């Protein structure tokens, strides 16, 4: 069995949830090939999984990490954006024909679905954002509404080129990406919520205290884990702010921050009670060992925290509607606090840390954890891929 994966390469989340699926399939003697770009390419390369590099695509970003909607619409502009899409489709046609897979698995990318359909190969689409929602600013309100309408009509058609659409999220009332899943009735029969794709479940790891001893973390004070991910330019500004804050954080807390650079060393840089890593390969050990997580509001990070029963402080990328919606949902569930990037200070962060470490918050997240652990998105994704590849549908 040959499986072709084509995850979005912006940030690490899309590639990060395809890799465990690929690993599980490789254990079953399947051959896999990844097609991706940008940050995703570095991640696949580090994992030593066969890959090809596809043409890159992305958003325009301001120096503070904010998505620049105006510049994104101007540059590359409709013509060049269309050209890039055609370039991607052409590359995918070459890669897919050469690999000759039994099934193509696309994570939030349209071009592999186009190419696979043209070649008559079965397709599976993984995504947690059915519709791209334009930021609601007064200057762009009419344009945003028009863009939303067009996106739902056109992008919806693209996603449904897959024989199956797998949403790696929990069923309601715990669906984190519900704000981004306005799916028309005509498409819903193709869609399945399978649960998040988590490579390492908490029960597969040693206890919290055993992990703290292994990792050299203190046993007698709260540990804060800050894994920063996402596109490099989006996280760079936040990294600078948090580093300055954590360097002055009270010694009552132990802080571990990962900068999210896969193809670098994992040597720690220690500053008293604050430790920085360029990359942490054993992310889930730190997640289980910590008491609180501080990060962007990426879908993968949030669902991992819910699996591991960890409260969160989320700092969404400005103007990033998916992250803003994700953060609002977790706050409504009572397991997270939101701090806007422009209002992030040491005093505000410390206040929210104290609030999120209260026992009633931990009781709430533990209650939710018991429910969400019932879902195994990794198992269901692997089963679906095998069925499609074997033409069982």
C-alpha positions in Angstrom: 0.0 0.0 0.0 1.3 3.4 -1.0 0.0 6.6 0.7 0.7 10.1 -0.5 0.5 12.8 2.2 0.2 16.5 1.2 -0.1 18.6 4.3 -0.1 22.4 4.4 3.4 23.6 5.2 2.5 26.8 7.0 3.5 26.2 10.6 4.0 22.7 12.1 0.4 21.7 13.0 -0.7 20.2 9.7 2.5 18.2 9.1 2.5 17.4 12.9 -0.8 15.5 12.7 0.0 13.7 9.4 3.3 12.3 10.7 1.8 10.0 13.4 -0.7 8.7 10.8 2.2 8.0 8.4 4.2 6.3 11.2 1.3 4.0 12.1 0.8 3.1 8.4 4.6 2.4 8.0 4.3 0.0 10.9 1.8 -1.9 8.7 4.4 -2.0 5.9 2.9 0.9 3.9 5.1 3.1 1.8 4.6 6.9 2.3 5.6 10.1 0.6 5.1 13.6 1.8 4.6 16.7 -0.3 4.9 20.0 1.6 6.8 23.3 1.9 8.1 26.0 4.2 8.1 25.1 8.0 6.4 21.8 7.3 9.3 20.7 5.1 11.9 21.1 7.9 9.7 19.0 10.2 9.3 16.1 7.7 13.1 16.3 7.0 13.9 16.0 10.7 11.6 13.0 11.0 13.4 11.3 8.1 10.3 10.5 6.2 10.5 10.5 2.3 9.4 13.9 0.9 9.3 16.2 -2.1 9.1 19.9 -2.0 6.0 21.6 -3.4 5.7 25.3 -4.4 5.2 27.5 -1.4 2.2 29.6 -0.6 1.3 31.7 2.4 0.0 35.0 4.0 1.6 38.4 4.1 2.5 39.2 7.7 3.3 42.4 9.6 6.4 42.8 11.8 4.2 42.0 14.9 3.0 38.7 13.5 -0.4 40.1 12.5 -1.8 38.7 9.3 -1.9 41.6 6.8 -5.2 41.1 5.0 -4.7 44.1 2.7 -1.2 43.1 1.5 -2.3 39.4 1.2 -5.0 40.5 -1.3 -2.7 42.8 -3.2 0.5 40.7 -3.1 0.6 38.2 -4.8 -2.7 39.4 -6.1 -5.4 37.3 -7.9 -3.4 36.6 -11.0 -0.2 35.4 -9.3 -2.2 33.6 -6.7 -4.0 31.7 -9.5 -0.6 31.0 -11.1 0.8 29.6 -7.8 -2.2 27.3 -7.5 -1.7 26.1 -11.0 2.0 25.6 -10.3 1.1 23.6 -7.2 -1.3 21.4 -9.1 1.2 20.8 -11.9 3.8 19.8 -9.3 1.4 17.5 -7.5 0.4 15.9 -10.8 4.1 15.0 -11.4 4.7 13.8 -7.8 1.6 11.7 -7.6 2.1 10.1 -11.0 5.6 9.2 -10.1 4.7 7.7 -6.7 1.5 6.0 -8.0 -0.3 5.9 -4.6 -3.4 4.0 -3.7 -4.8 7.0 -1.9 -3.9 10.7 -1.5 -4.3 12.3 1.9 -4.5 16.1 1.8 -4.3 18.2 5.0 -5.8 21.6 4.3 -4.4 21.8 0.7 -6.6 22.0 -2.4 -4.0 21.4 -5.1 -3.4 17.7 -4.3 -7.1 17.1 -4.3 -7.4 18.7 -7.8 -4.4 16.6 -9.0 -5.6 13.3 -7.5 -9.1 13.8 -9.0 -7.6 14.5 -12.4 -5.6 11.2 -12.1 -8.6 9.2 -10.8 -7.0 8.4 -7.4 -9.0 8.2 -4.2 -8.8 11.2 -1.9 -9.1 12.0 1.8 -9.1 15.5 3.1 -8.2 16.4 6.7 -9.0 19.8 7.9 -10.3 21.8 10.9 -11.2 25.0 9.0 -13.8 24.4 6.3 -14.0 28.1 5.5 -11.4 30.9 5.6 -13.0 33.8 7.5 -11.7 37.3 6.7 -11.1 39.5 9.7 -14.0 41.8 10.5 -12.6 45.3 10.3 -14.8 48.3 9.4 -12.7 49.2 6.4 -13.1 45.7 4.9 -16.5 44.7 6.2 -18.2 44.5 2.8 -15.2 42.9 1.3 -15.0 40.4 4.2 -18.7 39.4 3.7 -18.2 39.0 0.0 -15.0 37.0 0.6 -16.8 34.7 3.1 -19.6 34.0 0.6 -17.1 33.2 -2.2 -15.0 31.1 0.2 -17.9 29.0 1.3 -19.0 28.4 -2.2 -15.6 27.8 -3.9 -13.4 26.5 -1.1 -16.2 24.2 0.1 -16.3 22.7 -3.4 -12.5 22.1 -3.3 -12.6 20.3 0.0 -15.4 18.1 -1.0 -13.4 16.8 -3.9 -12.2 14.3 -1.3 -14.0 11.0 -1.0 -13.9 11.6 2.8 -13.5 14.7 4.9 -12.0 14.0 8.3 -12.2 16.7 11.0 -9.6 16.0 13.7 -11.8 17.4 16.5 -14.1 16.4 19.3 -17.8 16.1 18.8 -19.9 18.8 20.5 -20.0 20.3 23.1 -16.2 20.1 22.9 -15.6 20.9 19.2 -12.8 23.5 19.3 -13.0 24.5 15.7 -16.8 24.9 15.7 -16.4 28.6 14.8 -14.7 27.6 11.5 -16.9 24.7 10.5 -19.9 26.3 8.9 -20.5 23.4 6.6 -23.5 23.6 4.2 -26.0 20.7 4.4 -25.1 19.4 1.0 -21.6 18.7 2.1 -22.2 17.3 5.6 -22.7 13.6 4.6 -19.0 13.6 3.6 -17.8 15.0 6.9 -16.8 13.0 10.0 -15.5 14.3 13.3 -13.0 11.7 14.3 -11.3 13.2 17.3 -7.8 14.9 17.4 -4.8 13.0 16.0 -2.5 12.7 19.0 0.7 10.6 18.5 1.2 10.0 22.2 -1.7 9.5 24.6 -1.2 10.5 28.3 -1.7 7.0 29.6 1.2 5.8 27.5 3.7 8.0 29.4 5.0 7.7 33.0 3.3 9.7 35.8 3.7 13.4 36.1 6.2 13.2 39.0 8.2 10.5 37.3 8.5 12.7 34.2 9.6 15.7 36.3 12.4 13.6 37.8 13.4 12.4 34.3 13.4 15.9 32.8 15.1 17.6 35.8 12.0 19.7 36.7 11.2 20.8 40.2 8.7 18.7 42.2 7.6 21.4 44.6 6.4 24.3 42.4 4.2 24.9 39.3 5.8 24.2 35.9 4.7 26.4 32.9 5.3 25.0 29.4 5.4 27.5 26.5 5.7 25.7 23.2 5.6 28.3 20.5 4.8 27.2 16.9 3.3 28.6 13.8 4.9 30.4 10.9 8.3 31.9 11.8 7.3 35.5 11.3 4.0 35.1 13.2 5.7 33.7 16.3 8.9 35.8 16.3 7.3 38.9 17.8 5.6 36.9 20.5 8.8 35.0 21.3 10.6 38.3 22.0 7.9 39.5 24.3 7.6 36.3 26.3 11.4 35.9 26.6 11.6 39.3 28.3 8.7 38.5 30.6 9.9 35.1 31.6 13.4 36.3 32.4 11.8 38.4 35.2 9.2 35.8 36.2 9.1 35.1 40.0 11.1 32.1 41.2 7.9 30.6 42.5 7.4 29.2 38.9 9.5 27.1 36.6 9.2 28.0 32.9 10.2 25.9 29.9 9.9 27.5 26.4 10.3 25.8 23.1 11.0 28.1 20.1 9.7 25.6 17.5 12.7 25.2 15.1 12.8 21.5 14.1 16.1 21.3 12.3 18.2 22.6 15.2 19.7 21.2 18.4 17.8 20.6 21.6 20.4 21.9 24.0 18.8 24.0 26.9 19.7 27.6 27.6 19.2 28.2 31.3 18.4 31.5 33.0 17.6 30.5 36.6 14.0 29.3 36.6 13.6 29.9 32.9 14.8 27.4 30.3 14.7 27.8 26.5 15.0 25.1 23.9 15.2 25.7 20.1 13.3 22.4 19.7 11.8 19.8 22.1 11.5 16.4 20.5 9.7 14.9 23.6 7.0 17.5 23.6 4.4 15.3 25.2 6.6 14.5 28.2 6.8 18.2 29.0 3.1 18.5 28.4 2.3 15.8 30.9 4.8 17.1 33.4 3.6 20.7 33.4 0.8 22.4 35.3 -0.1 25.1 32.7 0.5 25.8 29.1 1.1 29.3 27.4 1.0 29.4 23.6 -0.7 30.6 20.5 -4.2 29.3 19.9 -3.5 26.7 17.3 -6.0 23.8 17.0 -3.4 21.1 17.6 -2.0 22.6 20.7 -5.4 23.2 22.2 -6.7 19.7 21.6 -3.4 18.2 23.0 -3.9 20.2 26.2 -7.5 18.9 26.5 -6.3 15.3 26.1 -3.6 15.9 28.7 -5.9 17.8 31.1 -3.9 21.0 31.1 -5.3 24.6 31.5 -4.1 27.2 29.0 -3.3 30.8 28.6 -3.8 31.6 24.9 -2.4 34.5 22.9 -4.0 34.3 19.4 -2.1 35.7 16.4 -3.7 39.1 15.8 -6.3 39.1 12.9 -6.0 35.3 12.7 -9.7 34.4 12.9 -9.2 30.7 13.2 -7.1 31.1 16.3 -9.4 33.8 17.8 -12.4 31.4 17.4 -10.4 28.5 18.9 -9.4 30.6 21.9 -13.0 31.8 22.5 -14.3 28.2 22.5 -11.7 27.1 25.0 -12.5 30.1 27.2 -16.2 29.3 27.0 -15.4 25.7 28.1 -13.7 27.2 31.2 -10.2 25.7 30.5 -8.4 28.8 29.1 -7.8 32.5 29.5 -7.1 34.8 26.5 -4.6 37.6 26.4 -4.5 39.8 23.3 -0.9 40.2 22.1 -1.0 44.0 22.3 -2.0 43.8 25.9 0.5 41.2 27.0 2.6 42.4 30.0 4.3 40.6 32.9 1.6 41.8 35.4 -1.3 40.6 33.2 0.4 37.3 32.4 1.2 36.6 36.1 -2.4 37.5 37.1 -3.8 35.0 34.6 -1.3 32.3 35.6 -2.5 32.5 39.2 -6.2 32.3 38.1 -5.6 29.3 35.9 -3.8 27.4 38.6 -6.8 27.5 40.9 -8.2 24.1 41.9 -11.7 24.8 40.3 -10.1 25.2 36.9 -8.2 22.0 37.3 -11.4 20.2 38.3 -13.1 21.5 35.1 -10.3 20.4 32.8 -10.0 17.0 34.4 -13.8 16.5 33.9 -13.4 17.4 30.2 -10.3 15.2 29.9 -12.3 12.2 31.0 -14.8 12.8 28.2 -12.4 13.6 25.3 -10.1 10.7 26.0 -12.9 8.5 24.6 -12.0 9.7 21.1 -9.0 8.4 19.1 -8.6 10.4 15.9 -5.3 8.7 15.0 -6.9 5.2 15.0 -9.9 6.3 13.0 -7.8 8.2 10.4 -5.6 5.1 9.9 -8.6 2.9 9.5 -10.2 5.2 7.0 -7.1 5.5 4.9 -6.6 1.7 4.8 -10.3 1.2 3.8 -10.1 3.8 1.0 -6.8 2.4 -0.2 -8.2 -1.1 -0.4 -11.3 0.2 -2.2 -13.6 -0.7 0.6 -14.8 2.9 1.2 
